[in-house]
Amino acid sequence: MRTPARYMRLITWRSLATAATAALMATLLTPAVAHSAPRESTPVYSYDNAVRESVWVDTGLDGDSDGRTDRVAVDIVRPSEPAQQGRKVPVIMDASPYYSCCGRGNESQRKTYDADGNVVQMPLYYDNYFVPRGYAFVAVDLAGTNRSDGCVDVGGRSDVQSAKAVVDWLNGRGTGYTSRTGDTKAKAGWTNGRTGMIGKSYDGTIANGVAATGVEGLETIVPIAAISSWYDYYFAKGAPLYDSGPEWLSDYVESPDARARCAAVQQKIVDGAPRTGDWTTFWTERDYVKDVRKVDASVFVIHGMQDLNVRPKHFGQWWDGLAKNGVDRKIWLSQTGHVDPFDFRRAAWADTLHRWFDHELLGYDNGVDDEPMADMERAPDQWATSTVWPPRSTDTVKLRPAKGEQAGVGTLGLRTGKGTETFTEDPGQDETDWAAEIDRSTSAKAGFTSRPLTRDVRLSGSSKVTVTATPTTTSAHLSAVLVDLGPDTIRDYAAAGEGITTLTERTCWGPSTTGDSSCFRETAARTTDVEYTVFSRGWADLGNHSSATQGEPLTPGKAYTITLDLHASDHVVPKGHRLALIVAGTDQGLIDPPSTTPTLTLDLSRTSAAVPLVGGSAAFARATSGSSYITPDAILDGVGEPRATHRVPEGGAG
């Protein structure tokens, strides 16, 4: 729920919006339909005649220490007719560091400009689709990128202020100029200030960061595969997830002239993000979860459950914080890796996003807020819905490993196990090697499996694995994964495309101009047949056993207890399959190995997995005991039937 003041503002605004829209539509529609309140914005404005302009907004910061406050470049495409008629429009905004260096979308589109410096091509389809429907589209170059002043600070104050300052300017609280260095001011008199931010990856991350400031005028955000805490992008409880730090990313996205003037900022990034994995004030500044209580905007989250770039932990902890604070929210979870929904569910995405923005920015009562909260991809292009997410009957259940007949091949159930299991660090193996050998005794992992299930079991949310381990060396890394053991056809998230194949045909999403086409290459699900599916993962440095913020050397032969945070997911383990927990060392390719080669001994009586099971422990007990009794809290509580994706693009192929 929104705060009372926000709620009253929204009700008041909706009343005004309805009246204003009705007056507009009366001039466009026949008398028979002019009296009904609109439920959907329609493309009544000219895209070809849209206003295209650039403004430089003052951030109030001097990141590059040149003695003047930094200005960020803001490229705008907006319909010309509303301003001519004295009406104001809302804004859809994408703030990005990628508009020049790397491009946006599946086709890596960059901004292009005419001889006067006005934007010709806006990447992606947002301007083509939404400007004719009465929205302005605003694309912001983060400080230090493309045509902006300042320096990239990788999710810090400068990055976030780059976009927040624009929201302030759109609401009459900031200062904009018609040029990068001139004194002629630019006003945003054409907008009502109501802004929705959207973007994938870094762009969506900035949307999270701006929302966490509580800035007035930001009505909604749509973060796609977005980071919620930058520490969790680079580390997992002390274990490094990449062989480089944020200094590489800042150097990658900065404009050439920014690199020349931002050496001091670059050094601050290096110093603030040590490769030890210790938490510093650098990470505190870039932790948006700690400020989630300030979020006043509604949030529509989209994430791939197999995203190994921005891992699903990011959406899980962000979502949990939003829920705790009563934020209006919606979520889509796909089987893909790091992929935009435009490229895995295009028609449904364009329709849903359209209705979401109409509801949140135009105030239309179109029912999108009454629809199921969550859409989850159960199989390639097969989607189910959940009334709330996670379902109300979800409960945290402790599953416990126990010894089996072979070393390292144990069982998983509700009873506490006894004894120990041992494995040795093998940085040449990964989760796929461990899962493929789940029923064989191997030195690199300890695996534990449930009985074959007699009914489906659904896990919905974030899991934790608590491990008590005794190392033989002074340092050790741990991995824990949850596995669905059984045959299936899934999106091939590990292949190029991360679950999609890009086709040659194009579909069009709005009108085009000579320099900005609305037609994009279609995609199809890239699938693979598997015998097992790893659906949740987590890692840690055992040296962080007593502190999530600082590691320490281990004492060989001493037992340590640590809890690994596993990624959020929504996965159904089907009847006949088994659920498995695997504990091992370094996961090749996902975390860097330690400097030693430890052997670790697990104390099974003090090792467990806390998993979010729909239906709780009773559901797991029924599924592993063979009982045919079904309680009212059935395992698919709140879930609609899977449905196929239908593709009905606007304008057809182009």
C-alpha positions, 0 to 999 in steps of 0.5 A, a space after each residue: 500500500 502507498 502512504 496515506 499522503 501519496 494515496 490521496 495525491 494519486 486519487 486527486 491526480 486520477 480525478 484530474 487526469 480522467 477529466 482532462 483525458 475525457 476532454 481530449 478524447 471528446 475532440 477525437 471520438 464520436 459522441 457515442 464513446 466520448 463519455 466513457 473513461 479511457 482504459 488505454 492510451 492510444 497512438 493519436 499523436 504524430 511520432 514523425 512530428 515529435 519534439 526532439 531536444 537535448 537539455 543538460 541538467 545540473 547535478 549539483 556535484 563536481 565529480 571531476 573536480 574541474 571547479 564547476 558542477 556537472 551537467 548530464 545530457 538529457 535527450 528528449 522525444 515528446 509529442 508536439 501536440 499536447 504542448 501546443 494545446 496547453 496540456 502536459 504529459 508524463 515521462 518514461 525515463 531510461 538513465 544509462 551509461 551505455 548509450 555511446 560505449 556499448 549500446 542497448 538491447 539485443 541489437 546494441 543500438 546507440 544514440 545517434 544525432 543530427 548536425 544540430 546535436 539533437 537525437 535522431 535514434 533512441 535505442 529500444 522501442 520505448 519512444 516509438 511506442 509510447 510517444 504517440 500514446 501521450 508520453 515523453 521518453 527521456 534518455 539520460 547519459 549518466 555522469 562521465 558517459 557520452 555527452 555528460 560531464 563528471 565521472 562514473 562511480 559505479 552505482 554511487 552518489 554520482 550515478 544515482 544523482 545523474 538520474 535523480 537530478 533529472 526527476 527533480 528538473 522534470 518536477 520544477 526543482 532542478 536547473 537545466 540548460 540548453 547546452 553543456 556549457 552555456 547559461 541559457 536555462 531550459 524549463 520542463 513546462 511540457 511535463 506534469 512531472 510524473 516519471 516512470 524509470 525503466 531499464 535493464 541491468 545497469 539502467 534498472 540498477 539506477 532506477 532502484 537507486 533513485 527509488 531508494 532516495 524517495 524522490 518526489 515525482 518518481 511514480 514507478 520503476 521497472 527494473 529489469 535484471 537489476 542490481 540491488 546491492 553492488 557488493 552482491 554483484 562482485 562478492 558473495 559473503 567474501 567470495 569473489 564472483 569476478 576476477 576484476 572489480 568496479 574499476 573495470 566497469 567504470 573504465 569500460 563505460 566512461 567516455 574518452 574525455 572522462 577517462 582523461 579527467 577522472 583518474 582520481 575517481 578511478 583510484 577511489 573506486 580501486 581503494 574502496 573495493 578491495 579484492 579481499 571481499 571485505 565490506 567498506 563504506 564504498 559498498 554501503 553507499 551502493 547498497 539500495 536495500 538498506 534504503 528500501 523503506 524510502 521507496 514510494 514508487 511502485 515497482 514492476 520487477 523482471 528477472 531471469 531465474 538463471 541470470 548468472 550476471 546479475 544473480 537472482 539474489 538481487 531481485 530476491 532481497 529487493 522484493 522482500 524489502 519492498 514487501 515488508 514496506 508495503 510497496 505496490 509491486 508486480 513481478 515476472 520471472 523467466 527461465 532465461 539468463 540476462 535477457 530483456 522481456 522484449 526478447 523472451 515474451 515480446 507481445 505480452 510484455 509490450 501489452 503489460 508494460 503499456 497497461 502498467 504505465 497507463 495505470 501508474 502514470 496516466 491514472 487509468 483504471 485498467 485493472 492491471 493492479 487487480 491481476 495476479 502479482 507474479 508471472 513465472 515461466 514454468 517451461 519455455 514459453 509456458 507461463 503460470 501466474 500467482 495471485 501473490 508472490 511468494 504464495 501465502 502458504 509458503 513456509 520456510 522448511 529445514 531440510 537436513 542432509 544425512 549419510 547414505 550408503 556411499 561416501 558423499 552420496 547422502 539423503 535429504 529429508 526432515 530429520 537431523 542427520 548424523 556423522 560427517 561427509 568430506 570433499 576436497 577443493 577442485 577448481 576445475 569442476 562446477 555445478 554441472 559436474 557435481 549434479 551429473 555425478 550426484 549418485 556417484 561418490 566423488 571427491 569434489 562434492 557432497 550430495 544429498 537427495 530426497 526420495 522420488 517425489 510422489 507429487 509436485 513440490 514448489 519452492 518459491 522465494 529465497 533459500 539459505 544453507 547453513 554449513 558447519 565445516 572443518 577445513 584443512 587450510 587457512 582459507 576455503 570457499 564454499 558453494 551450495 546449490 539446489 538441484 531438480 534431478 530429472 529429465 526436462 526441456 529448459 531454456 538453454 541459459 548457459 549458451 550464447 543468447 542465454 535462452 534465446 535465439 535471434 531470428 532474421 524477421 522483424 516486428 514493429 512496435 510503433 511508427 518509425 522515422 528514417 533515422 529511428 526504426 521501431 522494427 526489431 529482430 524477433 527471437 525464439 526460445 533456445 532450448 536444451 534437454 537436460 537430466 537435471 536443473 540447478 535452480 538456486 545457488 549461493 557461495 561464501 568464503 568460510 573466512 567470513 563465518 563470524 562476519 558478513 563484512 570482514 573475513 579472517 584466516 581460518 585455523 586448520 582443524 577447527 569447525 566453523 559455521 556459516 550461512 550461505 544466501 541462495 538465490 531467489 527462485 520459483 521452481 516446481 520439482 515435478 512428481 517423479 523427480 528428486 530434490 538435491 542439495 550439493 555442498 562443494 568448494 569453488 564453482 568454476 567460472 562462478 567464483 574465483 578459487 582460494 589460494 589454497 586447496 582445502 579439504 572440508 569435513 561437514 558436520 551433518 548434524 549442524 548442516 541444513 537447508 532452509 527452503 521456502 516450500 509452498 505448503 510447508 513441511 507437510 507438503 514435503 512430507 506428503 511428497 516424499 511419503 507416498 501419501 495421497 491426502 491433499 490439504 486445502 493448501 495444495 502445492 500450486 496454491 494461487 497459481 494459474 494454469 500455464 499458457 503459451 506466449 502469443 505474438 501479436 505485434 503492432 504493425 506486423 513484420 517489417 
